[in-house]
Amino acid sequence: MLTELLKLSLILTELLKLSLIDTELLKLSLMLTELLKLSLMLTELLKLSLIDTELLTLSIIYTA
């Protein structure tokens, strides 16, 4: 009986370790999601920078 309880206790310990690993993976996934959001914002800023460059080019053309 005691041996069975010890085996079950070991199994439970391993399950808890796996649960902790899963929690860490979820945290990393959330961080990755935030990085992807920042990457999208950067892409939008780069688009705006390109538009700004085009406007400056047009401004130079029309003032020349």
Secondary structure by P-SEA (a helix, b strand, c coil): caaaaaaaaaaaaaaaaaaaaaaaaaaaaaaaaaaaaaaaaaaaaaaaaaaaaaaaaaaaaaac
